[in-house]
């Protein structure tokens, strides 16, 4: 890994606001206030954020949690992984993913899981290059 990965202090509102700028590229439906409220709710469920800074600017983020599933056992589940749109292809996402894999190993996880939208072809290349396999289809039903 060439870039240093840090974990965000979830109590630090300024740090959350700085991370929002990158999360917004992946989750444009959330305003800054909605994002902060949602993150605080998810923290109670074990959600954490790791990030990379370059020149004191957050350039890549990952939201993740450790959970246990009947299907997979204990896994590190990546909810969100994004690089600032103007900073892509500089290795930030790959370094963050490498850190997440090591963190999963450190925490005794059997695997790392994530979901990705169909059209995110650059992300798919990254995941496949890191050894991920397409293992399932995700189904959903909107209730609102």
Buried (B, 14 or more C-beta within 10 A) or exposed (E): EEBEBEEBEBEEEEBBBBBBBBBBBBBEEBEEEEBBEBBBEBBEEEBBBBBBBBEEEBBBBBBBBBBEEEEBEBBBBBBBBBBBEEBBEBBBBBBBBBBBBBBBEEEEBBBBBBEBEEEEEEBBEBBEEBEBEEEEEEEEEEEE
